[in-house]
Amino acid sequence: MVHTGPRRVDDRRVISGIVHRFREGCRWRALPPEYGPYTTVFNRWNRWSQRGIWPRIFAALVACADPPQVTLIDSSAVKAHRSAAGAKGGEGDACRQAIGRSRGGRTTKIHALCDEQGRPHAILLTGGNVADITAAATLVSAVTPPGELVGDKGYDANHLRRYLAERGTAAVIPSTSSRKVAIPHDAERYKLRNVIERTFCRIKDFRGIATRYDKTARNFLAAVCLVSAITYWA
């Protein structure tokens, strides 16, 4: 068979260029020449994102591990750079692209569920103005019911506690000050929550994650999945 057209660039070199871009937070056109034409690197990244390959790689790596017995849930806000604006649909489409206005300006919120080792098992994006509890059920339902779920006061809601109880999961969540009768929790187990905070710190060491430059939620979620995979699962 005779092949026509340009020769396919090596995937390893292209993926290294993609990782470099998110680690340094640089423009695609600023990629060092060692990774080849920046258009090739970006196009490979974008096409694989459109096909859902990056989240599938993350999910496949997670599936190789045993279901966690203890899970931790939290979120982290990310500033959306002005270059993240302008996705198809204009400003009115910002909500669909997981960009919301909060006290920090235009932000995206990364919601995650991780195990005791800090390895993310489920990831979700919303606008920065969305409450943490909104994403809780989706994250929890994405994993096999664990023995415990550790979360801060932002997850103190009766409907989430009922859902966890139905799944056989103990809620290690302190009560908010608005509760007339506080629900007791294991204060010693609650100290584990620092693990997921350190997870976000490691992921956001990649400057392309600490600041969002991607216009679409699809591409930014793919970036978070890729960085999570190589940081914790590779």
Secondary structure, 3 states (H helix, E strand, C coil): CCCCCCCCCCHHHHHHHHHHHHHHCCCHHHCCHHHCCHHHHHHHHHHHHHCCHHHHHHHHHHHCCCCCCEEEEEEEEEEECHHHCCCCCHHHHCCCCCCEEECCEEEEEEEEEEECCCCEEEEEEEECCCCHHHHHHHHHHCCCCCCEEECCHHHCCHHHHHHHHHCCCEEECCCCCCCCCCCCCCHHHHHHHHHHHHHHHHHCCCHHHHEECCCCHHHHHHHHHHHHHHHHHC
